[in-house]
Every structure is written in structure tokens, then in C-alpha cells.
Amino acid sequence: MAKNSTNVRMELTRLVMRTRGRVLGTLAPDRTGRWAERLFRTPRRTPPSRTARSVLEQGQQRFLALCGEQVAVWSWGEGPRVLLVHGWSGYGGQLTAFVEPLVAAGFSVVAFDAPAHGLSSGRYSSFPDMARVIRAVAQATGGPHALIAHSLGAAASALALRDGMSVERAVFLAPPSDPRKAVAFLSRELALPERAKARMVERLEARLGPLQQYVVPDFVPSLKVPVRIFHDAHDEEVRLESGEAIARAWPGATLVRTEGLGHHRILYTPAIVSEAVAFIAASRPRDAWPRLSTATLKLVPTQARP
């Protein structure tokens, strides 16, 4: 009953938002575009799961003043650092399945809540804002050896690499390729008329610059970082085609297609965690990590570029 009631409330909220977008977007496109632009930059604060909370409690927590906000940061272990980066409306604890195996492999691990997410301060965020805080956390914690990033956090990590952050290896989980697709999705969800959508885009680009500059496959050909991309064939939030486009454009990238993990189970499936840790550990010459076979993983790795 509770689940059904929650679903009903969600549908009612969606209906109200669409009605507001359609009606006010016709009568007052400027005002509606301003509302939609703010909505586009406002993530949800997702509470941590019980499992994530237990791992976070074992880490060393602190708050760092970065990018004008108080950013919650956790760390575990000793050794070369691996930075964990969550996605939009996520939190640092979403990637804690990687903490124990990375520490066991001789790495230290850093996770954080981006501004306007989790325990960190702030109300608004964006793709370039997340890239800036990734670079800031990386610098403040001594520089990462590698990173593992999910969803928009992966795309923002690519932008951070373009803008000067350095790592030896990167793992991306379900990365989106083009922020204009997110704009189009929100416009459909809000049933915005074209004039209101145009006003939203104008306001976004006035604040962030042309959205074209954030199309990931357009700028990753210059990156030399070895990257392993995991993306599920049935991801309903970020389609597989996005991961494929990034893998094709990124020199030497390897794409691993999964089945039945969707957008979030990919974060804690043991085979994915093991393969990601093995990929990162292989960048340390003294570590002889056997690669798991594709038969064991039930995954299909695809070399993106020769």
C-alpha cells in the first residue's frame, strides 16, 4: 500500500509539473524558462542507504571549503589515492562497494558529496560545477592516482581531465555523453512549449556557456588516460549509446556492456567491482592482478578503438 501511495504521489507531482510547464509556458515563457533553468540546476538530496552509511562511518570524515561551499569528504586506507565520484542527485556513499577491495589492493580511497548533494552545502549545481569540485577535491587530497566515476560524475570527470586534472587510469560507469539530451528530457517532462524551452536554454548558456562545449565525445579525443567504461544495455536513465559514443571517441578506451544491471546495480555488482579494481591495480607494475574472464563476468568487452 505504501509503495502504491508513493507511486500515486509521484504521478500527481509529475502531472502538476507538466500542467505548470505547459500552461505557464504558453502564457509566460520567460518566467517559465527561468523556473525550468533553476529546476535543471537543482539536484535531489538522496539519503544514503544503510550499507553506504556503515562504510562511510568507518572512513575519516571532514569538511573542506572548496568552490565556495563546504564539501563533505571521506577517506580510507593508505597508498596511491583513488577518487570516487558520484552522479547527479547522488552521494559519495553510492560507490562504497569499491572501498574495501581498493584498500585491500593497497590503495587509499577518497569519496565526497558534491555541492548541493548529500551533506555538502549549496543549493544548485551543474555539469561544469561538478567538474570544478572534482578538480578541487583531487588537489586538496593530494592528487588521485585513479578515479572511478558514475553517471554525470563520469562526464564531469572527463571535463576535469580535459581541464588539467591528471590520473593514471579511469573507470566510468554509465556515463552520459551530451548535456543537451538532459535539457531535452526535462523539457519533455515539463511539457514546455518551444518558447519556454528556448528561454531555459538561453539562461543556461548565459550562465554556463554554450552547451556544445560540454559534449563529451567532442573533447575526449585529446585525452591520453586509459579508461574502462561499463554500461548496461538496459540502462533507462543513460542509454548505452552514450557510453558507446564516448568509447568510440576516447583513444584506447574499452567498453564493457553489461546485461540486467541498469543504472544503479552496476555500482555494487561484484563482477563489475572486481574488474574495475583489477583495471586500476594493473597500473601499478608490482601488482600482478589476474584479469577475470568474460565467461566468469558474463560481460562482453569491446575495444572501442584500435
Residue pairs with C-beta under 8 A, 6 or more apart in sequence:
14 189
17 189
17 190
18 189
18 190
18 191
19 191
20 32
20 190
21 32
21 36
21 190
21 191
21 192
21 196
22 190
22 191
22 192
22 193
24 31
24 32
24 35
24 196
25 32
25 33
25 190
25 191
25 192
25 193
25 195
25 196
25 197
26 193
26 196
29 193
29 195
29 196
29 198
29 199
30 199
32 192
32 196
32 199
32 200
33 192
33 195
33 196
33 197
33 198
33 199
33 200
33 202
33 203
34 199
34 200
34 203
36 186
36 187
36 190
36 192
36 196
36 197
36 199
36 200
37 199
37 200
37 203
37 204
37 207
38 124
39 186
39 190
40 182
40 183
40 186
40 200
40 204
41 124
41 125
41 126
41 204
42 116
42 123
42 124
42 125
43 88
43 89
43 116
43 117
43 125
44 89
45 89
45 91
45 116
45 117
45 118
46 89
46 90
46 91
46 117
46 118
48 56
48 91
48 93
48 94
48 118
49 93
51 96
52 91
52 93
52 94
52 96
53 93
55 93
55 96
55 99
55 100
56 74
56 92
56 93
56 96
56 111
58 76
59 74
59 75
59 76
59 99
59 109
59 111
60 74
60 75
60 76
61 72
61 73
61 74
62 72
62 73
63 70
63 71
63 72
63 73
63 120
64 70
64 71
64 73
64 136
64 137
64 140
65 71
66 133
66 136
66 137
66 140
67 115
67 129
67 132
67 133
67 136
68 115
69 115
69 116
69 120
69 121
69 122
69 133
70 120
70 121
71 112
71 113
71 114
71 115
71 120
71 121
71 133
71 136
71 137
72 92
72 112
72 113
72 118
72 119
72 120
73 92
73 110
73 111
73 112
73 137
73 140
73 141
74 92
74 110
74 111
74 112
75 108
75 109
75 110
75 111
75 141
76 99
76 103
76 108
76 109
77 99
77 102
77 103
77 107
77 108
77 109
78 108
79 106
79 107
79 108
80 106
80 107
80 108
80 145
80 146
80 284
81 107
81 108
81 109
81 110
81 141
81 142
81 143
81 144
81 145
82 98
82 102
82 107
82 108
82 109
82 110
82 144
82 145
82 146
82 147
82 148
82 280
83 110
83 111
83 134
83 137
83 138
83 141
83 144
83 146
83 147
83 148
83 167
84 92
84 95
84 96
84 98
84 99
84 109
84 110
84 111
84 112
84 147
84 148
84 149
85 95
85 112
85 134
85 147
85 148
85 149
85 150
85 153
85 154
85 156
85 157
86 92
86 94
86 95
86 111
86 113
86 114
86 117
86 149
86 150
86 151
86 153
87 94
87 149
87 150
87 151
87 152
87 153
87 154
87 174
88 125
88 130
88 151
88 152
88 153
89 117
90 117
90 118
90 150
90 151
90 153
91 113
91 117
91 118
91 119
92 111
92 112
92 113
92 118
93 111
93 118
94 150
94 264
94 267
95 111
95 148
95 150
95 267
96 111
97 267
97 268
97 273
98 109
98 148
98 273
98 276
98 277
99 109
99 111
101 273
101 274
101 277
102 109
102 277
102 280
103 109
105 277
105 280
105 281
105 287
105 289
106 281
106 284
106 287
107 145
107 146
107 280
107 281
110 137
110 141
110 144
112 120
112 133
112 137
113 119
113 120
114 120
114 125
114 129
114 130
114 133
114 134
114 153
115 121
115 122
115 125
115 129
115 133
116 122
116 123
116 124
116 125
117 125
126 207
126 208
127 152
127 155
127 156
127 159
127 179
127 208
127 214
128 156
128 159
128 208
128 209
128 214
130 152
130 153
130 156
131 156
131 157
131 159
131 160
131 163
132 160
134 153
134 156
134 157
134 160
134 165
135 160
135 163
135 164
135 165
138 144
138 147
138 160
138 165
143 166
144 165
144 167
145 167
145 168
145 169
145 280
145 283
146 167
146 168
146 169
146 170
146 171
146 280
146 283
147 157
147 167
147 170
147 171
148 170
148 171
148 173
148 276
148 280
149 156
149 157
149 170
149 171
149 172
149 173
149 175
150 172
150 173
150 174
150 267
151 173
151 174
151 175
151 176
151 237
151 238
151 263
152 176
154 172
154 173
154 174
154 175
154 176
155 175
155 176
155 177
155 179
155 214
155 216
157 165
157 170
157 172
158 172
158 175
158 216
158 219
158 220
158 223
158 246
159 214
159 216
159 219
161 167
161 170
161 223
161 225
162 219
162 220
162 222
162 223
167 225
168 225
168 226
168 283
169 225
169 226
169 227
169 228
169 279
169 280
169 282
169 283
170 225
170 226
170 227
170 228
171 227
171 228
171 229
171 230
171 276
171 279
171 280
172 227
172 228
172 229
172 230
172 243
172 246
173 229
173 230
173 231
173 266
173 267
173 272
173 276
174 230
174 231
174 232
174 235
174 237
174 238
174 243
174 263
174 266
175 216
175 229
175 231
175 238
175 242
175 243
175 246
176 182
176 216
176 238
176 242
177 215
177 216
177 217
177 241
177 242
177 243
177 245
177 246
178 214
178 215
178 216
178 217
178 242
179 211
179 214
179 215
180 211
180 212
180 215
181 242
183 197
183 200
183 201
183 204
183 211
186 200
187 197
187 200
192 200
201 211
204 211
205 211
208 214
212 218
213 219
216 245
216 246
216 249
217 245
217 246
217 248
217 249
217 250
218 249
220 246
220 249
220 250
221 249
221 250
221 251
223 250
223 251
224 251
226 252
226 283
227 250
227 252
227 253
227 254
228 253
228 254
228 256
228 275
228 276
228 279
229 243
229 246
229 247
229 250
229 253
229 254
229 255
229 256
229 304
230 243
230 256
230 258
230 266
230 272
230 275
230 276
231 238
231 240
231 242
231 243
231 244
231 255
231 256
231 257
231 258
231 266
232 240
232 257
232 258
232 259
232 260
232 261
232 262
232 263
232 265
232 266
233 240
233 257
233 258
233 259
234 259
234 260
234 261
234 262
235 262
235 263
235 266
236 262
236 263
237 262
237 263
238 263
240 257
243 255
244 255
244 304
246 253
247 253
247 254
247 255
247 302
247 304
247 305
248 304
248 305
250 304
250 305
251 305
252 304
252 305
253 304
253 305
254 301
254 302
254 303
254 304
255 301
255 302
255 303
255 304
256 275
256 297
256 299
256 300
256 301
256 302
257 299
257 300
257 301
257 302
258 266
258 269
258 272
258 299
259 298
261 269
261 272
266 272
271 292
271 296
271 297
271 298
271 299
274 292
275 291
275 292
275 297
275 299
277 289
278 289
278 290
278 291
278 292
281 287
281 289
282 289
282 291
294 300
294 301
